[in-house]
Amino acid sequence: QVHLVESGGGLVQAGGSLRLSCATSGSIFSIAAMGWYRQVAGKRRELVGVISNSGSTNYADSVKGRFTISRDNAKNTVYLQMSSLKPEDTAVYYCNAFDISIRFTYWGQGTQVTVSS
């Protein structure tokens, strides 16, 4: 069992920055990759970006050059640094973790990010 807790969401003006954190606990030794997703009410959850155990990252085109995912293995925490925020980045942001041993994806509870124009 893996437990994920996101934090760092809030209200920010357009052009501003925000850093989200995703703290992990539990049986994390078989986590192969972690990702950030976001969801607007009434719409499908969409991928923001992912980071593998090796540290390689991939991002959605809509956030490339503005968002950066990183990890601190000592703290078992993954971060999403968001810069040059736009009102269309407003959403609930979720982190997830893919457990390769059981092929199961865990999700956090989400954190709200609101970007005002």
C-alpha positions in Angstrom: 0.0 0.0 0.0 1.3 3.4 -1.0 -0.1 6.7 0.5 0.2 10.0 -1.4 -0.4 13.4 0.0 -0.3 16.5 -2.1 0.2 20.0 -0.8 1.1 23.5 -2.0 -2.0 24.4 -3.9 -3.6 27.8 -3.6 -4.5 31.0 -5.4 -1.9 32.8 -7.5 -2.0 35.6 -10.1 -1.4 34.9 -13.7 2.4 34.9 -14.4 3.1 33.7 -10.9 4.7 30.5 -9.6 3.6 27.8 -7.3 5.3 24.5 -6.1 3.3 21.5 -5.4 4.6 18.6 -3.3 3.6 15.0 -3.2 4.8 13.1 -0.2 4.8 9.3 -0.4 4.8 6.7 2.3 4.3 3.0 2.6 5.6 0.3 0.2 7.3 2.7 -2.2 10.2 0.4 -3.1 8.3 -0.9 -6.2 7.2 2.5 -7.5 8.5 2.7 -11.1 7.2 6.2 -11.9 5.2 9.1 -10.5 3.1 11.6 -12.3 1.1 14.7 -12.0 -2.3 15.1 -13.5 -4.9 17.8 -13.3 -8.7 17.9 -13.6 -11.2 20.7 -14.2 -14.7 20.0 -13.0 -16.7 18.3 -15.8 -13.6 17.4 -17.8 -11.4 14.4 -18.0 -8.3 14.2 -15.9 -5.3 15.1 -18.0 -1.6 14.3 -17.7 0.7 17.1 -16.7 4.0 15.2 -16.6 5.7 12.1 -15.3 9.1 11.3 -13.7 10.7 7.9 -13.7 12.9 6.3 -11.0 15.9 7.3 -13.2 14.8 10.9 -13.1 13.7 11.2 -16.7 10.7 13.4 -17.3 8.0 14.0 -19.8 5.5 16.8 -20.0 2.3 17.6 -21.7 2.8 20.1 -24.5 0.6 22.6 -22.7 3.1 22.9 -19.8 6.5 22.3 -21.5 8.9 25.0 -20.6 6.8 26.3 -17.7 6.5 23.3 -15.4 9.2 21.1 -13.9 8.9 17.8 -12.0 11.6 16.8 -9.6 12.1 14.3 -6.8 13.9 14.2 -3.5 14.5 10.5 -2.8 15.7 11.2 0.7 12.3 12.8 1.5 10.2 10.4 -0.6 8.7 13.5 -2.2 8.0 14.5 -5.8 7.6 18.2 -6.7 5.8 20.1 -9.4 7.3 23.5 -9.9 4.9 25.7 -11.9 5.9 29.0 -13.4 4.4 31.5 -15.8 1.0 30.3 -14.6 -2.1 31.0 -16.8 -5.8 31.0 -15.8 -6.2 27.8 -17.9 -3.9 26.1 -15.5 -6.6 26.3 -12.9 -7.5 22.8 -11.8 -7.3 20.2 -9.1 -3.8 18.7 -9.3 -3.3 15.1 -8.4 -0.1 13.0 -8.1 0.0 9.3 -8.7 2.4 6.5 -8.3 2.7 3.4 -10.5 3.5 0.2 -8.6 5.2 -2.0 -11.1 5.0 -5.1 -8.9 1.2 -5.2 -8.9 0.6 -3.0 -11.8 -1.5 -0.7 -9.8 -1.7 3.1 -9.7 -2.2 5.0 -6.5 -3.6 8.5 -6.4 -3.5 11.3 -3.9 -6.5 13.3 -2.8 -5.6 16.3 -5.0 -4.8 20.0 -4.3 -6.6 23.0 -5.8 -4.7 25.5 -7.9 -6.5 28.6 -9.0 -4.8 31.2 -11.3 -6.5 34.5 -11.4 -6.3 36.8 -14.5 
